[in-house]
């Protein structure tokens, strides 16, 4: 159900949501086998969420950088007209 909603709205981090779920499932299975304590499980879960959140933020930053470069290239391609009035020059 959640995945269908993500697809419908075009969630850009849909794969990361699945990654969180899969990694937490693996951590939970280790806990269920008795290989980790509750505290270790909670710490691992927090680390998983933190790492994936950082990946999502990095994607957003990369997109912002790409958008800025596109806007800069567009602005550089436009002609510039400057007008001098006394000691002031205004460019458009």
C-alpha positions as CSV (number, residue, x, y, z in Angstrom):
1,X,0.0,0.0,0.0
2,X,2.7,2.5,1.0
3,X,4.8,1.5,-2.1
4,X,1.8,2.1,-4.4
5,X,1.3,5.6,-2.9
6,X,5.0,6.3,-3.4
7,X,4.8,5.3,-7.0
8,X,1.7,7.3,-7.5
9,X,3.3,10.5,-6.2
10,X,6.7,9.8,-7.7
11,X,8.8,9.5,-4.5
12,X,12.4,10.1,-5.5
13,X,13.7,8.1,-2.6
14,X,11.5,5.1,-2.9
15,X,14.5,2.8,-3.2
16,X,15.9,4.2,0.0
17,X,12.6,3.5,1.9
18,X,13.0,-0.2,0.8
19,X,16.6,-0.2,1.9
20,X,15.7,1.0,5.4
21,X,13.0,-1.7,5.7
22,X,15.3,-4.5,4.5
23,X,18.2,-3.5,6.7
24,X,16.0,-3.1,9.8
25,X,14.5,-6.5,9.0
26,X,18.0,-8.0,8.9
27,X,18.9,-6.3,12.2
28,X,15.6,-7.6,13.7
29,X,16.4,-11.1,12.6
30,X,19.8,-10.9,14.3
31,X,18.1,-9.7,17.5
32,X,15.5,-12.5,17.3
33,X,18.3,-15.1,17.1
34,X,19.9,-13.6,20.2
35,X,23.0,-12.3,18.3
36,X,22.4,-8.7,19.5
37,X,20.9,-7.1,22.6
38,X,18.0,-4.6,22.6
39,X,20.5,-1.7,22.9
40,X,22.6,-3.0,20.0
41,X,19.5,-3.5,17.8
42,X,18.2,0.1,18.6
43,X,21.7,1.5,17.9
44,X,21.9,-0.4,14.6
45,X,18.4,0.8,13.6
46,X,19.3,4.4,14.4
47,X,22.5,4.1,12.4
48,X,20.6,2.6,9.4
49,X,18.1,5.5,9.4
50,X,20.8,8.1,9.8
51,X,22.8,6.7,6.9
52,X,19.9,6.5,4.6
53,X,18.7,10.0,5.6
54,X,22.1,11.3,4.7
55,X,21.9,9.5,1.3
56,X,18.5,11.2,0.7
57,X,19.9,14.6,1.6
58,X,22.9,14.1,-0.7
59,X,20.6,13.3,-3.6
60,X,18.7,16.6,-2.9
61,X,22.0,18.5,-2.7
62,X,23.2,17.0,-6.0
63,X,20.0,18.0,-7.7
64,X,20.2,21.5,-6.3
65,X,23.8,21.8,-7.7
66,X,22.7,20.5,-11.1
67,X,19.8,23.0,-11.1
68,X,22.0,25.9,-10.2
69,X,24.5,24.9,-12.9
70,X,21.7,24.8,-15.5
71,X,20.3,28.2,-14.4
72,X,23.8,29.7,-14.5
73,X,24.4,28.4,-18.0
74,X,21.1,29.8,-19.1
75,X,21.8,33.2,-17.6
76,X,25.3,33.3,-19.1
77,X,23.8,32.7,-22.6
78,X,21.5,35.7,-22.4
79,X,22.7,39.1,-23.8
80,X,23.6,41.7,-21.2
81,X,22.8,45.4,-21.6
82,X,24.4,48.0,-19.4
83,X,23.4,51.6,-18.9
84,X,25.7,54.2,-17.3
85,X,24.1,57.1,-15.4
86,X,26.7,59.4,-13.8
87,X,28.9,57.1,-11.6
88,X,26.5,54.2,-11.6
89,X,26.3,51.3,-14.1
90,X,23.2,49.1,-14.2
91,X,23.2,45.9,-16.2
92,X,20.1,43.9,-17.1
